[in-house]
Amino acid sequence: MARQESRAIMGFLKIDKHHHDAIISLIAPATPAHRLLDPFAGEGEFLEVASQAWNVTPYANELDGERAEQCIQRFDPKQVVRCDVERLIASNNAFSIGWYNPPYHHDKLASDSKRVEFRYLRHAWKWIQDGGIVIWAVYIHHLNEDSILFLVKHSTQVDVWALPGKHLGEYDQIVVVAVKGHQPDPESLYADIHNQKAQPQILTVQDEPRYKLPPPPDKSRKFVFSPDVIDETQGLQQIELNGAWKTNGFQALLEVPPEPEQIEPVVALRPGHMALVLAAGVADGAVIEAKDYGKVAIRGKTQHVEQVSRVDVESDPNDPERQVKKTTIRLKPTTTLTLLAEDALVEMDGDDALLDFITSNKQALADYLNNKFSPMYKFDMNGLQKFLGRVRPRASIRYTRHRNTSLLPSPKALRSVIVSYCLG
């Protein structure tokens, strides 16, 4: 392809369809927990075919806007990013397999290797997990000394496969399959790669898969896949597809709050409990008619504040002329009561302000407490109180002194009381 035409498509050349089956046959199917990364996805055609055949979850990155839009049509928008690969932010060691078909181009301003194919391979290597597989689709002359040394240093296995025929009728295209890891015998691997480059295996459809993916990355790890800079178009798209208004937290703000639960204390609350209820926040959300502010919602909060309790000045035992100051700090609980009125927000700090509010609004707070708290025990004797009240011990009851020196009614007198109660 002429250089101008290559620049027009930003150096991207998708893999020919007639090679799909042969490439796919190399990898054994896995699970959706495994992630497949294509940092140079183009329209996402091969990524879609491969992800379905290998049963993995695809993730696509593409710089060109039109091609990125086609990826969005093929995959979940959360799995597609539009940006330069060097701007892509993705979690390291998070992908089990990478399909790397980089742009075919050179960078004359680069300080080391001028070929972007190798530079992008090196840049995208960190995203593949240990034991994961990288499939690098390039021309055979791109497998140069720099890329070979890199693969030897960071791979346990490297195979060079030749794609049949001339790409664009002129170039020999290869697929390099590398297993990420550390080779204990790098010299042997280095020689093996050179031998394979001289006589690469012709890639045809395999009878059995040649490679198997490692166990998927830990799902509990945080996973990130996004560009480092979001432009206006991408931002609007993300808002429409994954906006904050769709999150559970945002939706919870719009939900109608449920009716407050009834609290069941063991015994009925006494007036002296009112300050504790407000300070502890148990009455948060209560709406009462306050004397000075009208209808208000209540919120109480108690926090500990440091206070200087005592300051002692003592002589330094090592230097009598020098004095040492010792300060004793204590934590004192302080209550802040917040009232939300129709047109004002009132905050009251300290015990005095809390007691003044309770004194001024005693009846309204008592009504709230009576409605909010239903005591477990009311001491009404379960309806027997009116009968028990009719029992009048007679003066003729005789008491007997037992060995424990306590005075108890005699059995005869006790029977008389029981009969009187039963007969009314």
C-alpha positions as CSV (number, residue, x, y, z in Angstrom):
1,M,0.0,0.0,0.0
2,A,1.3,3.4,-0.8
3,R,2.6,5.4,2.1
4,Q,0.0,8.2,1.7
5,E,-2.8,5.6,1.7
6,S,-1.4,4.1,4.9
7,R,-1.3,7.4,6.6
8,A,-4.9,8.1,5.6
9,I,-6.0,5.1,7.6
10,M,-3.5,5.9,10.4
11,G,-1.4,2.8,9.6
12,F,-4.2,0.4,10.6
13,L,-4.4,-2.8,8.5
14,K,-7.0,-5.4,9.8
15,I,-6.2,-9.0,9.6
16,D,-7.7,-10.7,6.5
17,K,-10.8,-12.8,7.1
18,H,-9.4,-15.9,5.6
19,H,-6.9,-16.1,8.4
20,H,-9.5,-15.9,11.2
21,D,-10.1,-19.6,11.6
22,A,-6.4,-20.5,11.7
23,I,-5.6,-17.9,14.4
24,I,-8.7,-18.8,16.5
25,S,-7.8,-22.5,16.4
26,L,-4.6,-21.8,18.3
27,I,-6.3,-20.9,21.6
28,A,-8.5,-23.3,23.7
29,P,-11.9,-21.8,24.8
30,A,-11.9,-20.3,28.3
31,T,-14.5,-18.5,30.3
32,P,-16.1,-15.0,30.3
33,A,-14.1,-14.3,33.5
34,H,-11.0,-14.1,31.1
35,R,-10.6,-10.7,29.4
36,L,-9.4,-10.2,25.8
37,L,-7.7,-6.9,25.0
38,D,-7.4,-5.4,21.6
39,P,-5.7,-2.0,21.9
40,F,-5.8,-1.4,18.1
41,A,-9.3,-2.8,17.5
42,G,-10.3,-1.0,14.2
43,E,-13.9,-1.9,13.6
44,G,-13.7,-4.7,16.1
45,E,-14.4,-7.4,13.5
46,F,-11.7,-9.9,14.5
47,L,-12.2,-9.1,18.2
48,E,-15.8,-10.0,18.0
49,V,-15.1,-13.3,16.2
50,A,-12.2,-14.3,18.6
51,S,-14.1,-13.4,21.8
52,Q,-17.0,-15.6,20.8
53,A,-14.8,-18.5,19.7
54,W,-12.7,-18.3,22.9
55,N,-15.6,-17.5,25.2
56,V,-13.9,-14.5,26.7
57,T,-15.0,-10.9,27.4
58,P,-13.7,-8.4,24.8
59,Y,-12.3,-5.0,25.4
60,A,-11.5,-2.6,22.5
61,N,-9.5,0.5,22.2
62,E,-9.5,2.5,18.9
63,L,-8.3,6.0,18.0
64,D,-10.3,6.6,14.9
65,G,-13.8,8.0,15.7
66,E,-15.7,6.1,13.0
67,R,-14.1,2.8,13.7
68,A,-14.6,3.3,17.5
69,E,-18.3,3.9,16.8
70,Q,-18.5,0.5,15.0
71,C,-16.9,-1.1,18.1
72,I,-19.5,0.4,20.3
73,Q,-22.2,-1.1,18.0
74,R,-20.6,-4.5,18.4
75,F,-19.8,-4.5,22.2
76,D,-21.0,-3.1,25.4
77,P,-20.0,0.6,25.5
78,K,-18.3,0.1,28.8
79,Q,-15.9,-2.2,27.0
80,V,-14.9,0.3,24.3
81,V,-12.5,3.3,24.7
82,R,-11.7,5.8,22.0
83,C,-8.2,7.2,22.4
84,D,-4.5,6.7,21.5
85,V,-3.1,3.6,23.0
86,E,-0.6,5.6,25.0
87,R,-3.5,7.5,26.6
88,L,-5.3,4.3,27.5
89,I,-5.7,3.7,31.3
90,A,-6.2,0.0,32.0
91,S,-5.4,-2.1,35.0
92,N,-2.1,-3.9,34.9
93,N,-2.1,-7.7,34.7
94,A,-5.9,-7.7,34.2
95,F,-6.2,-9.3,30.8
96,S,-5.6,-13.0,30.0
97,I,-5.0,-12.6,26.3
98,G,-4.1,-9.7,24.1
99,W,-4.6,-9.4,20.3
100,Y,-2.0,-6.9,19.2
101,N,-2.3,-5.9,15.6
102,P,-0.6,-2.4,15.8
103,P,-0.5,0.3,13.2
104,Y,2.3,-0.3,10.6
105,H,4.4,2.9,10.9
106,H,7.7,4.4,12.0
107,D,8.5,7.3,14.2
108,K,11.6,9.1,13.0
109,L,11.6,11.3,16.2
110,A,11.8,8.3,18.6
111,S,15.0,8.1,20.6
112,D,15.3,4.3,20.4
113,S,13.4,1.9,18.1
114,K,11.8,3.9,15.2
115,R,9.1,1.2,14.6
116,V,5.9,1.9,16.4
117,E,4.9,-1.8,16.2
118,F,7.5,-2.7,18.8
119,R,7.0,0.4,20.8
120,Y,3.3,-0.4,21.2
121,L,4.0,-4.0,22.0
122,R,6.3,-2.9,24.8
123,H,3.8,-0.3,26.0
124,A,0.8,-2.7,26.1
125,W,2.7,-5.6,27.6
126,K,1.9,-4.6,31.2
127,W,-1.8,-5.2,30.7
128,I,-1.4,-8.9,30.3
129,Q,-1.4,-11.2,33.4
130,D,1.5,-13.6,34.1
131,G,0.9,-16.7,32.1
132,G,-1.3,-14.8,29.7
133,I,-0.9,-14.9,25.9
134,V,0.0,-12.0,23.6
135,I,-0.6,-12.5,19.8
136,W,1.4,-10.0,17.9
137,A,0.5,-9.6,14.2
138,V,3.2,-7.8,12.2
139,Y,5.5,-8.2,9.2
140,I,8.4,-10.6,9.6
141,H,11.0,-7.8,9.3
142,H,9.3,-6.1,12.4
143,L,10.6,-9.0,14.4
144,N,14.0,-7.4,14.8
145,E,16.7,-7.6,17.4
146,D,15.0,-5.1,19.8
147,S,11.7,-7.0,19.8
148,I,13.4,-10.4,20.1
149,L,15.4,-9.3,23.1
150,F,12.3,-7.9,24.7
151,L,10.3,-11.2,24.1
152,V,13.2,-13.3,25.5
153,K,13.3,-11.2,28.7
154,H,9.6,-11.3,29.3
155,S,8.3,-14.6,27.9
156,T,8.4,-18.2,28.8
157,Q,7.5,-19.4,25.3
158,V,7.6,-17.7,21.9
159,D,6.3,-19.2,18.6
160,V,6.5,-17.6,15.2
161,W,3.7,-18.5,12.8
162,A,3.7,-17.4,9.1
163,L,0.4,-16.4,7.6
164,P,0.1,-18.0,4.1
165,G,0.4,-15.7,1.1
166,K,1.7,-12.2,0.7
167,H,-0.1,-9.4,2.5
168,L,-1.1,-6.7,0.0
169,G,0.7,-8.9,-2.5
170,E,4.1,-7.8,-1.2
171,Y,4.8,-8.5,2.5
172,D,5.3,-11.6,4.6
173,Q,3.0,-11.4,7.6
174,I,3.6,-13.3,10.8
175,V,1.8,-14.0,14.1
176,V,4.0,-14.1,17.1
177,V,2.5,-16.0,20.1
178,A,4.2,-15.2,23.4
179,V,3.4,-16.5,26.9
180,K,4.1,-13.8,29.4
181,G,6.6,-14.8,32.1
182,H,10.3,-15.4,32.8
183,Q,12.3,-18.0,30.9
184,P,14.9,-19.8,33.0
185,D,17.0,-20.4,29.9
186,P,16.9,-17.1,27.9
187,E,19.9,-18.1,25.7
188,S,18.0,-21.1,24.4
189,L,14.8,-19.1,23.8
190,Y,16.8,-16.4,22.0
191,A,18.3,-18.9,19.6
192,D,14.9,-20.6,19.1
193,I,13.2,-17.3,18.0
194,H,16.0,-16.6,15.5
195,N,15.6,-20.1,14.1
196,Q,11.8,-19.7,13.8
197,K,12.2,-16.4,12.1
198,A,14.4,-18.0,9.5
199,Q,11.9,-20.8,9.0
200,P,8.5,-19.9,10.5
201,Q,5.7,-22.5,10.8
202,I,2.9,-22.0,8.3
203,L,-0.3,-21.2,10.2
204,T,-3.2,-23.4,9.3
205,V,-6.3,-24.5,11.2
206,Q,-5.0,-26.7,14.1
207,D,-6.6,-30.0,15.0
208,E,-6.2,-29.2,18.7
209,P,-5.6,-25.8,20.4
210,R,-1.9,-25.2,21.0
211,Y,-2.3,-22.7,23.9
212,K,-4.4,-22.6,27.1
213,L,-5.2,-19.5,29.1
214,P,-4.2,-19.3,32.8
215,P,-6.7,-19.0,35.6
216,P,-8.6,-15.6,35.2
217,P,-7.5,-12.6,37.3
218,D,-8.9,-12.1,40.8
219,K,-12.4,-10.6,40.3
220,S,-12.1,-8.8,43.6
221,R,-9.3,-6.6,42.2
222,K,-10.3,-3.1,41.1
223,F,-10.6,-3.0,37.3
224,V,-10.1,0.2,35.2
225,F,-10.5,0.7,31.4
226,S,-10.8,4.3,30.3
227,P,-8.9,7.1,28.5
228,D,-6.8,9.5,30.5
229,V,-8.6,12.5,29.0
230,I,-12.3,12.5,28.1
231,D,-13.4,14.8,25.4
232,E,-16.8,16.4,25.0
233,T,-18.2,13.7,22.8
234,Q,-17.0,10.9,25.0
235,G,-18.1,12.6,28.1
236,L,-21.7,13.1,26.8
237,Q,-21.8,9.5,25.6
238,Q,-20.6,8.2,29.0
239,I,-23.3,10.4,30.8
240,E,-26.0,9.0,28.5
241,L,-24.9,5.4,28.9
242,N,-23.4,5.3,32.4
243,G,-24.4,8.5,34.0
244,A,-24.2,9.1,37.7
245,W,-28.0,9.3,37.8
246,K,-28.1,5.6,37.0
247,T,-26.1,4.6,40.1
248,N,-27.8,3.1,43.2
249,G,-26.6,5.9,45.4
250,F,-28.2,8.6,43.2
251,Q,-31.4,6.7,42.8
252,A,-31.6,6.2,46.5
253,L,-31.7,10.0,46.9
254,L,-34.8,10.2,44.8
255,E,-36.7,7.3,46.5
256,V,-39.6,8.1,48.8
257,P,-38.2,7.3,52.3
258,P,-39.9,4.4,54.1
259,E,-42.1,5.0,57.1
260,P,-39.9,5.2,60.2
261,E,-39.7,2.0,62.1
262,Q,-41.4,1.8,65.5
263,I,-38.9,1.5,68.3
264,E,-39.8,-0.8,71.1
265,P,-37.9,0.0,74.3
266,V,-38.2,-2.3,77.4
267,V,-40.0,0.3,79.4
268,A,-41.6,3.6,78.6
269,L,-39.3,6.6,78.2
270,R,-39.3,9.2,80.9
271,P,-38.9,12.9,80.4
272,G,-35.3,12.7,81.5
273,H,-34.6,10.4,78.5
274,M,-35.4,13.1,76.0
275,A,-32.0,14.7,75.9
276,L,-30.3,11.3,75.4
277,V,-32.7,10.5,72.5
278,L,-31.9,13.7,70.7
279,A,-28.1,13.6,71.4
280,A,-27.8,10.0,70.2
281,G,-29.5,10.8,66.9
282,V,-32.4,8.4,67.5
283,A,-34.9,11.1,66.8
284,D,-33.2,12.1,63.5
285,G,-35.9,13.0,60.9
286,A,-38.5,13.8,63.5
287,V,-40.8,16.7,62.4
288,I,-42.3,18.7,65.2
289,E,-44.0,22.1,65.6
290,A,-41.3,24.1,67.4
291,K,-42.2,27.1,69.5
292,D,-39.7,29.6,68.0
293,Y,-39.2,28.2,64.4
294,G,-42.4,26.6,63.3
295,K,-42.4,23.2,61.7
296,V,-38.8,21.8,61.8
297,A,-37.0,18.6,61.1
298,I,-34.5,17.5,63.8
299,R,-31.0,16.1,63.5
300,G,-28.7,15.4,66.5
301,K,-25.0,14.6,66.6
302,T,-22.7,14.0,69.5
303,Q,-18.9,14.2,69.1
304,H,-16.0,14.3,71.6
305,V,-14.2,17.6,72.0
306,E,-10.8,17.9,73.7
307,Q,-10.8,20.1,76.8
308,V,-7.9,21.1,79.1
309,S,-8.7,19.5,82.5
310,R,-5.7,20.5,84.5
311,V,-2.3,22.1,84.1
312,D,0.5,21.2,86.5
313,V,3.9,22.9,86.8
314,E,6.6,20.7,88.3
315,S,10.4,20.9,88.7
316,D,12.5,18.8,86.3
317,P,14.1,16.1,88.5
318,N,17.2,16.3,86.4
319,D,17.4,20.1,86.4
320,P,15.9,21.8,89.5
321,E,16.1,25.2,87.8
322,R,13.9,24.0,84.9
323,Q,10.2,23.6,85.2
324,V,8.0,21.2,83.3
325,K,4.4,21.9,82.5
326,K,2.0,18.9,82.3
327,T,-1.3,19.4,80.7
328,T,-4.2,16.9,81.2
329,I,-6.6,16.7,78.3
330,R,-10.0,15.0,78.6
331,L,-12.6,14.3,76.0
332,K,-16.0,15.7,76.6
333,P,-19.0,14.7,74.6
334,T,-20.7,17.7,73.0
335,T,-24.0,17.6,71.3
336,T,-25.0,19.6,68.2
337,L,-28.7,19.9,67.5
338,T,-29.6,21.0,63.9
339,L,-33.1,22.2,63.0
340,L,-34.2,22.4,59.4
341,A,-37.0,24.9,59.1
342,E,-38.8,26.1,56.0
343,D,-36.5,29.1,55.5
344,A,-33.6,28.6,57.9
345,L,-31.0,26.2,59.2
346,V,-30.5,26.5,63.0
347,E,-27.6,24.8,64.9
348,M,-27.5,24.6,68.6
349,D,-24.3,23.5,70.4
350,G,-23.8,22.4,73.9
351,D,-25.9,21.0,76.7
352,D,-27.4,24.3,77.7
353,A,-28.8,24.9,74.2
354,L,-30.2,21.3,74.1
355,L,-31.9,21.7,77.4
356,D,-33.4,25.1,76.5
357,F,-34.8,23.5,73.3
358,I,-36.3,20.6,75.3
359,T,-37.8,23.0,77.9
360,S,-39.4,25.2,75.2
361,N,-40.8,22.3,73.2
362,K,-41.6,19.8,75.9
363,Q,-45.1,18.8,74.8
364,A,-44.3,18.5,71.1
365,L,-41.3,16.3,71.9
366,A,-43.3,14.2,74.3
367,D,-46.0,13.6,71.7
368,Y,-43.3,12.5,69.2
369,L,-41.7,10.1,71.8
370,N,-45.1,8.6,72.7
371,N,-45.8,7.9,69.0
372,K,-42.3,6.7,68.1
373,F,-41.6,4.5,71.1
374,S,-43.9,1.6,72.1
375,P,-42.6,0.1,75.3
376,M,-42.4,-3.6,75.6
377,Y,-43.7,-3.6,79.2
378,K,-46.4,-1.1,80.3
379,F,-47.0,-2.6,83.8
380,D,-50.7,-2.7,83.3
381,M,-50.8,-6.3,84.7
382,N,-52.2,-7.5,81.4
383,G,-55.7,-6.4,82.4
384,L,-55.6,-7.8,85.9
385,Q,-54.9,-4.5,87.7
386,K,-58.5,-3.7,88.3
387,F,-59.0,-7.1,90.0
388,L,-55.8,-6.9,92.0
389,G,-56.9,-3.4,93.2
390,R,-60.0,-5.0,94.8
391,V,-57.8,-7.1,97.1
392,R,-57.9,-5.6,100.6
393,P,-55.8,-7.6,103.2
394,R,-57.8,-7.9,106.4
395,A,-56.5,-6.7,109.7
396,S,-57.1,-10.1,111.2
397,I,-54.3,-11.7,109.1
398,R,-51.8,-13.2,111.4
399,Y,-48.1,-13.4,110.5
400,T,-45.8,-16.2,111.5
401,R,-42.0,-15.8,112.0
402,H,-40.0,-18.4,110.0
403,R,-36.5,-19.5,110.6
404,N,-35.2,-16.9,108.1
405,T,-36.6,-14.2,110.5
406,S,-38.9,-12.7,107.7
407,L,-42.5,-12.1,108.4
408,L,-44.9,-14.0,106.2
409,P,-48.7,-14.4,106.4
410,S,-49.9,-17.7,107.9
411,P,-51.2,-20.3,105.4
412,K,-54.7,-19.9,106.9
413,A,-54.6,-16.1,106.4
414,L,-53.3,-16.5,102.8
415,R,-56.1,-18.8,101.9
416,S,-58.6,-16.3,103.2
417,V,-57.1,-13.6,101.0
418,I,-57.2,-15.8,97.9
419,V,-60.9,-16.8,98.5
420,S,-61.9,-13.2,99.1
421,Y,-60.2,-12.2,95.7
422,C,-61.9,-15.0,93.8
423,L,-65.4,-14.3,95.3
424,G,-65.0,-10.6,94.7
